[in-house]
Amino acid sequence: MGLPSEFDIKGKAFVDAGTLRIAKTQFAGNTDTGKIRLAAGVGLAWKSPFGPIRVDLAQAIVKEPFDETELVHFSFGTRF
């Protein structure tokens, strides 16, 4: 990213693809047609003094009309 290493900020690029295993059923309130969905994005990860902080920006590339998409995802805290 071109930042000094003491900032401990990392950039990332990602692609996410998937579907539910059982086609044409309702699972946890979500309808699935069995078709694969696809999204791509970029993000930043920072190991702050208060714990890890992540911000991701993603765009759905392949989706169904009823899918709910999320452009920005923010998370902080430890992983279990």
Summary of the structure (lengths in Angstrom):
residues: 80
radius of gyration: 16.2
end to end distance: 27.4
largest distance: 49.8
contacts: 158
relative contact order: 0.23
helix: 4%
strand: 56%
